């Protein structure tokens, strides 16, 4: 997404590479933007914990299985992407497709 365009009648469009996409009322961020105390893993194959917020493959610590509830210490912004720092100082993604607030 490179920008947001709002017409006079109130309709909003996302400007993306190659054109525009109309915004529905149900549109929301792909990543959680606020802090929470606990999250549950909902990804089918689980998610990884990482040593640093960049979430590079060589920084993986362990695989967290689905339905596991994790305690969150704080929220971290890595560029335009959000990460959660856990109480054990490891990092996970804040992507709504992989975790859910509890």
C-alpha positions in Angstrom: 0.0 0.0 0.0 1.4 3.4 -1.0 -1.4 5.6 0.2 -5.1 6.2 1.0 -7.4 8.3 -1.2 -10.7 9.6 0.0 -13.3 10.9 -2.4 -15.7 13.8 -1.7 -18.6 11.3 -1.0 -16.5 9.6 1.7 -15.4 6.5 -0.2 -11.9 5.4 0.6 -9.4 3.6 -1.7 -6.0 2.2 -0.9 -3.4 3.1 -3.5 -1.3 0.0 -4.3 1.2 -0.9 -6.9 -0.8 -1.3 -10.1 -3.9 0.6 -9.1 -6.5 1.2 -6.4 -8.5 -1.1 -4.0 -11.8 0.0 -2.6 -11.9 -0.1 1.2 -14.8 -1.9 2.8 -16.1 -1.1 6.3 -14.6 -4.5 7.4 -11.0 -3.5 6.5 -8.5 -3.5 9.4 -4.8 -3.8 10.0 -3.1 -7.1 9.3 -1.1 -6.7 12.5 -2.3 -5.9 16.0 -1.4 -2.3 16.9 -2.0 -2.3 20.7 -0.6 -4.1 23.7 -2.3 -7.0 25.3 -1.5 -9.3 28.2 -1.9 -12.7 26.5 -2.1 -14.1 23.0 -3.0 -17.6 21.7 -1.3 -19.2 18.7 -4.0 -19.9 16.0 -1.6 -20.8 13.1 -2.2 -24.3 11.9 1.5 -25.3 12.2 2.4 -23.0 15.0 4.8 -20.0 15.1 8.4 -19.5 16.1 9.9 -17.4 18.9 12.9 -15.3 17.9 15.8 -13.7 19.7 15.4 -10.3 18.0 12.4 -8.3 16.6 13.6 -8.7 13.0 12.4 -12.4 13.0 15.1 -13.8 10.8 15.3 -17.5 10.3 18.8 -17.8 11.9 17.4 -16.2 15.1 14.7 -18.8 15.8 14.6 -20.1 19.3 11.7 -22.6 19.4 8.4 -23.6 17.7 5.3 -22.8 19.6 2.4 -25.2 19.0 -1.1 -24.1 18.1 -3.5 -23.3 21.0 -0.6 -22.3 23.2 -1.2 -19.1 25.3 1.8 -16.8 25.6 2.2 -13.8 28.0 3.2 -10.5 26.4 5.6 -8.0 28.0 5.4 -5.2 25.4 4.7 -4.2 21.8 7.7 -3.5 19.5 7.6 -1.7 16.1 10.0 -3.1 13.5 9.7 -0.6 10.7 6.0 -0.6 9.8 5.4 -4.1 11.2 4.4 -4.9 14.8 6.0 -7.6 17.0 5.2 -8.7 20.6 8.0 -9.2 23.1 7.2 -12.1 25.5 8.0 -12.2 29.2 11.0 -14.5 28.4 12.4 -11.6 26.1 11.7 -13.5 22.9 9.7 -12.0 20.0 6.8 -13.2 18.0 4.7 -11.8 15.2 1.6 -9.7 15.8 0.0 -10.9 12.6 -3.8 -11.6 13.1 -3.6 -14.7 10.9 -1.2 -16.4 13.3 -2.2 -15.2 16.8 -5.3 -14.0 18.6 -5.8 -11.9 21.8 -6.9 -13.8 24.9 
